[in-house]
Amino acid sequence: MKSHIAVAFLLAVIGAASSQQAGRCDPSFCRLPTCSCGGTEVPGGHSRKNIPQFVLLTFDDAVNSLNEQFFKDLFANRRNPNGCPLKSTFYVSHEWTDYSQVQDLYADGHEMASHTVTHSDGKGFDEAKWASEVIGQAEMLVRYGGVNPEDIKGMRAPFLQTGGDNMFSALRRYGLYYDSSMSTTSPSWPYTLEYAIPHSCAVPPCPRQSHPGMWEIPMPTLKDIRGGSCAMADGCFYDEDKASIQKIFTENFLDRYTKDKTPFPLFFHSAWFFNRPHRAEAFFKFIDSILALPDVYFVTSQELIKWMQNPQTLDTLKTSDLLGCNFPNRPQRCGRRNKKSCTLSFRSDQRQWSSCQLDSCPRQYPWVNNLAGN
């Protein structure tokens, strides 16, 4: 990774992770804003009635024409109680991604995060391989999607298959500060990895060493109609009709909203809504029903962590910049005039590929072994 963008990430190095074994988290020593044990206690000591019900809406995999209209419909004219538009986090993998659409979503205020270049099972990766995959995809988002490298701070592992200490060491070395890949059956606020994870390891290997400054946004499972659980919302069992799909989301939301008010997560693969209009309609009805509540905020992963580091009440948030509407230092939406569409050879196949960041097409399809070339 010899390009100037990779160098920018290298300049963000904050040191390799400690080799010290992680011990049990003690809340008397682990305190915000730098440390969190997770769990259900409200950060900052606020009462539950005075804080938002955060909703984390995230999408994994490629961003392209298959989901373009769905995202337009989802984010059109829907706003948080402070008047700002809904925001979500996109964990983007490289293959089949249209980077002109990445630029559009980023310009609108959404968060872009890494889902690796090749979307491979990484349980056997060493630290260098994790760096090439995670930071390589971050570099793609910067170079081809116009994303500010300072705005890329997190990742999700493909198949939720984390790489244990090798993965977290690579993230910390290159200046990323959070992961969101570990599923749990227990609702929880995000926690830091200076100490041991506060739940069982669903998909080993999980980190065993201490990684100060690294956050984990856990993936609490949803309950489906059979009483089973699913980490990704589209993995739940449900009857294939609008009422049943809306009911699953509503019941799971109310279980959180009426009890501990920990963040309510909705994790999707982007393709789940494609060619299934009844799914989209059910989901939109669910979203509109909870947006009628005065304390529901859809936030990005980074915004959730920033709120935890500086917990604010509902009244304060209405005039705060923390969950604001302005997104300085971001490019404009792509637009057809600036869009460069290319057909590139890749192995024995052809790839359609687009970006508004280049004047000419790359010589070959960008991949982990040619990131430095155009």
N, C-alpha and C positions, 0 to 999 in steps of 0.2 A: 504494500500500500504506500506508494511513493508520491501520490498526487498532493497538491497543495491543500486539498480538503482534508485528507488524512492527517496531514501535518497539523491542521487546526485542531483536530481531535487530540492529537498527541500533546499539544500545548495545554490541554485540559487535564493532564495526568495529575492525579492526587495521591499516587503511590499505590503499590501493590497491597492486596489484602493481608491482614495479619495471619500468621500461621497458628495463632492461639486458638485453642478449642473454645467454642462458644458455650457459655454457661447459662444457667437459668436466669431469666429476666427478673430483676427486682425493681418494682416501680418506685421504690424510695431512692434509687440511684439513677434509674433510666427515666429521664424527664424531657418533656418537650422544651424547646423546639428541635433538639437534635436526636432524641431517643424516644421510642415508644414501644411498650410491651404488647400493644394490640388489645384485644378483648372488647368488651361492650361498654366500658365506662366512657362517658362523654369527655372528650378532650377539653382542657381548659376549665373544668369544673362547672360548666354551664348546665342548666337544667335542660332536659330533653325538649320541653315545650318552647324553649327560646332558641333552638338551633334548627338549621334546615334539615329536611330529609333529602340527603344527597342521592341522586340516581346516577350511576356510572353506566353509560352506554358506550360499548366498545365493539369494533368490527375487526375481524381478522382476515388476512389474505389479500388478494389482489384488488385494486381499485380500477374499474374499467367500465365499459359500456353496459355490461350485464347488470350493474347496480347503480348506474348514474341516475336514472330517473327515480329510482326508489329514494336515493339520498336527497334529490331535489324536492320530492313530495314530503319527505320526513321533516326537513328543516325549514320548509317554507312557512312563514307566519306563525311559528311556534316560539314562545318566549318564556323565560324564567320570570319569577315575581319582580325582579329588579328591572324588567323591561329589556334585558339583553337576550339575544338569541340562544337557543339550545346549542350546547357544544358536546362533542363526543371525541373519543380517542380512536384513531385508526392504527392498528398494528399491521403494517404493510409488508408483504413479501414481494419479491421482485418480479418473478415470472408472471406474464400477462398483465402487469400493471401499466396503466396509461398515466404517465407522469403529468400530463396536462391537467388531468382531473385531480391528481394529488395537489397541484398548485391551486386549483379552484377551491378545494375544501380547506386547504391551509389558509388561503386568503380570507375565507369566511370565518376564521377563528378556531377551527378544529385543531386538535393535536395530532401530530404525526410521530409514530414510534416504530421501532424496528421489530419485524417478525422474521428476520434473517433473509439472506439472498436466496438460498436454494430450498428453503422450507424442508430441511432434513431432520431426521431423528438425531439428536445431539448428545445422547447419554454417554457416548464414547469419545466426544470431542475433547481435545486438550485446550489449554487456555488460548493458544495461538489460533486454533481453528474457530473457537467461539468469537475471537476478535475479528477474524476475516468475515465471518457470517453476519454478526450483529453490527459491527462498525462499518462493514462493507455495505450493508443495506442503508445505514444512516448516511453514508456517503452518496449513495444513489439518490436518496431523498433530497439531499442538498444540491447535488450537481444537476439533476434532471427535473426535480420538482420545485426548486427555488426555496426550499425550507432553510431557515437560518440554523446553522449547526448548534447554536446555543439553545435552540428550542427542542432539540432531540435529546431526551433525558431518560427514556425508558424502553422496555422491550417486553415481548411475550414469546416464549419458546414454542416452536411448532409442536403440535400434538400434546402440549403442556408437559413436554419432556425436558425438564431442566437438566443442566449439566453439573449440578452440585457446586463445589467450591471453584472449580475451573471457570465456570460461567460467571459467577459473581466476581471473581478476581478480574476477569477480562472487562466486565462492565465498569468496575471501580477504576481500573487502570486508565480507561479512556474517557472518564468523566461522566458517565451515565450514573444515575443515582436511584433508579428503581426498576423492579421487575414486577410483572403481574402474570404469574404462570402457575402458582401453587393453589390447588383446590383444597377446600376444607368443608366439613359439614357444619362448622360453627360460625355464625355471623361474627364479624370482627372489624374493627378499625384497622387501617394499615399499621404495620409495625416495622421496626428497624432490625437489621440482622447483626447488630453488635452482639446480640444474645441468641440463644437457640430459638428456633421457630416454635410458636406456642401451640402447635397442633401436630397431628401425626403426618408423616410424609406419605402422601397418596401415590406419588409417582417418583420413586427414587432414581438417581441420587439427589438428595436435598443437601443444602449446605450444613456442614458440621463445624466449620471454623467461624471465627468472628470477622464480620465485615462492617466495621464502623462507617456510618454515613450512608449505608445502602438500605433502601426501603423495599418492603414487599407489600404490594396491594393484593391481598389474598382474594381467591375466587370462591366465595361461599356458594354452595350448590343450591339449586332450586328443587322444589318438590313437584313431582308430576302426579297425574291422576291415579297412578298405580301405587303411590307411596314411595316410589323410587326417587333417586336424586340424579341431577345432571349438572356438570360444571358449565357447559355451554348451553344456553337457553334452547338452541335448536336441536339439542340432543335429548330433550325431554320426550316422554311418551304422551301423546295427546290425541284426541279425536280431531280429524282433519276438517274442522268447520270453524267459522269465525267466532261463534259464541264460546266454544271449548278453548280455543287458543287465548282469547281475551281473558277467560276465567282463570287460567293458569297464572298469567302475569298478575292479575288483580289479587288473587289469593296470596301469592308469594309476597307481593308488595305490602299488603295489609298486615301480614305476619311481622314484617319489619317495622312498618310505620306505627302500629299500635303497641309495640313492645319496646325494644331497645333503641330503635331509631338509628342503628348502625347503617352505613351506606348500603343502598340496594343496588346490586350489580346486575347488568344485563349484557351477557357476552354472546356475540353472534359470529358465525361465519357469514361473510358478506353475501354468499350465493343463496342463502336459505330463502330469501324473499323472491328470488328470480322466478318469473312465470308462475307465481302463486299469489295472485291478487288478493285472495281471501286472507292470507297470512298478513299481508301488509295492512289491509283494512282493519283487521282485528287488533294489530299492534298500534295503529294510529288511534283507534278508539280508546285503547288502554292509556296511551300517553295523554290524550286530551282529557281523560277523566281524572288523572292524577295532577295534571297542570291546573285543574280547577281549585286545587288546594293551595293555600297561601304560603306554604313553607317548603314546596318541592322545587329543588334546583337540579337541573341536569348539568353535570360538570365533567371536565376532563380529568384524567388521572393526575396530572400535575397540579391542577387546581385543588383537588382533594388534599394532596399532601401539603400544599401551601396553606390551606385553611387549617389543617391540623397544627402546623407550625405557628399559626397565629389565629386561634379560634375566635370567631366573631359571631355575635348574635344576629338574629334575623333583622332587627332594626338597623344595625350597623351595616349589614351587607347591602341594603338598598342604596346607600350612598358611597359604598366602598369601591375601590378599583380592583379588589381581589378577584371578583367574578365579573369583570367589566365587559363593555361592548367594543372597546377600541383595541386594535391589534397592530401596533406600530411596527415598523421595520419588516413588514411582510409584503411580498410582491402583489401586484394586482392580479385579478383573475386572468386566466390565460387568454381567452379570445381566439377566434378562428384565424385572424390575421397573423398572429404570432406563433401559431401551433405548427410544429414540424412533425409530419407523419412519415414514418419510414417502414419499409418491409425489409427485415434483416434476417440473414441466414443464421441458424443456430443448430449445430449438429446436423441432422438430416431433415430439419424442419424449417419453416418460415415463421417469423414472429412479427406481428403488427405492434408498433411501438411509437409513442408520441411524447413530445416535450415542447415547452415554450422557452426553454433555457438555452437552446443551441441554434445556430444559424444553418448548420448542415447535419446530416445524419451521421451517426457513428459508423466507423468502418465495419464493425461487427457488433453482434448483440452483446450488451454489457453483461458481464458475468464475473464471478469471484476471481477468475484467473486473468481478467483483463480490465480491472477497474481503472487503471491508470491511462488507458487508451480511449480515444474517441473514434 
